[in-house]
Amino acid sequence: MTPPAGRWNWQPQFYGLYTRCSSVIAAATRELALLIKRFRSGAESLPDAVVITTVEGR
């Protein structure tokens, strides 16, 4: 997408909002990708099964 065409002094405002939103979205995408990578890494390090017991052995 590109910013909408604007008249007079609106064009710089539209462009500024467009670039700011683009950079915020890019940063959020990078952060989400890192979070997914860390989750997968943690999930792969878990054993195949887990057994949880109480103090009484149940």
Buried (B, 14 or more C-beta within 10 A) or exposed (E): EEBEEEEEEEEEEBBEEBEEEEEEEEEEEEEEEEEEEEEEEEEEEEEEEEEEEEEEEE
